[in-house]
Amino acid sequence: MRRQTLGFLVAAVVSISGCGDPKLPPVNSRLLDPQGGFTLLVSNQSFAITPVDIRIEIDGETVVHEYFEVGNQHNWKAYRLSLNPGQHTLRLSSAKGRATLLTTFTVTGKHWAVVNYWYYPKSHDNPTPKHFSFDVYDRAPSFG
């Protein structure tokens, strides 16, 4: 009887909180800088997995590790970073979304970069495997 009560209580708390995903601790990175010249825009583009955890590491340092809701699918959260000119290594990962991406990019001045998580199941009219995309721009991108 006690287990049933506990199970009900856990289910009620998860239901009230809106999801069963734990809150991730805040990231404390020396690269995060409100005055930085590198703007990172991050979004979950999957209605099938929401929220999805996204971890972003640059040169081995975690700069983002949060859950992202798909919302209306047209939202990006911005992070400003200070990155030295030159080549950098980017690692994207998601445990829940079962995707990773490892790539390099070069900073030459002010840049904007877009990270998107994608997944549409086989039942979707346009099935898409679980993956990340990463694009760097010299101007602020427009989404529309």
N, C-alpha and C positions, 0 to 999 in steps of 0.2 A: 504494500500500500504506500509506503514511504517513497519508493522509487517512482511510482506513478505521479505522485504529487510533485516531486522534484522535476520530473520530465515535463509536466504541465507548466510549472513555473519557468523553466528554461525556455520552452516554446513561447510562452507569453512575453518574456523579456525580449526574445529575438523578434517577435512580431511587433512589439511596441517600438523597438529601435529601428525598424525598417529593413534590416538585413542582418545576416549572421556574420558579417565580416568584421573582424576586430579593427579598432582604430590603430593605425600605425604611429609609432613615435615620430615627433617632428625631426626633420633633417637639419643638422647644423653643419653647413659646409662653408668653407672660406671662399668658395667660388660664387656663392649667392651674394649679389650686390645690386641694390636698387638703382645704382648709377651705372651699372655695367653696360657694355656695348653689344652684348650677345643676348638676344631675347629668344627664349625657348618656349614654344607654344605646344601644349600637350592635350590630347583628346582621346577619348574612347569612342570609336565609331561602330561599336557592335551592340545592337539591341539584344543579342543572344546572351552576352555575358556582361552584366552590369550590376554592381560596379566591378571593375577589373583593377587589380593591383598593377601599378607600373613603377618599376625601379629604373632610374636613369643614373648611370655612372659616367663621369668624364675623367679620363686619365686615372681610373681606379678609385675616384672619390664619388660617393653617392651625393647627388644634387637634388634628386626628387625620389620619394618613395611614398606614394599615396594611392588611395582608391579613387577611381574616376567613374562617375556615372555617365551613361550615354546621353541622358537628358533628351533634348530634341535633335541630337547628333551634330548640331552646328554650334558647338561651344568648345573653346580652347582656354586652358588656364595658362597664364603667362608667368614665366620666371626669368628674371634678369640675372645675368652672370658676367663676371669679369674673367675673360680668358686671354692669355697672352697670345700674340701673333704666332702662327706656326701650326703644325699638325697636332691633332688631338685624337684620342681614341674614345669612342662612344660605345657603351654597352647598355642595351635595353633588355629588360626581362620582366616576365610576369609568371608567377606560379599558378594563379587561378586561370589565366588566359593561355598558359602553356605555349609561350612564344619567347624567342630571344632574337637579338640582332647585335652583331658586333661589326663596327665599321670605323673608318677614320674620316676626318674632315679637316679642312684648313681654315684658319682664321687669318684674314688680311686686314680687317677693319671692323666696321659695324655690320652685324649680320642678324638675321632672323632664321630660326630653324623650327620645323614642324615635325612633331612626333605624333603619329596616329597608331592606335591599336585597331586591327580589323579582324572580323570573323562573321561570316554568314553561314549557317548550317546548310546541309544538302537539301533541306526542304525549302530553302529560299530560292527565289527566281534567279538569283545570281550568286550561287555558292562561292564562298571565299575561304580559303584555309586561314587558320590562326596565324597572324603575323603582324609585324610592325613595319611602318614606313617612316623614313627619315629624309627630309629635304632641307637644304640650306639656301637662303636667298639673300641678296644684297639690298633688297627693299622689303618693307613690311608686306606680307602676302595679304591678298584680299580673298575672302571665302564667300562664295556665292553662286 
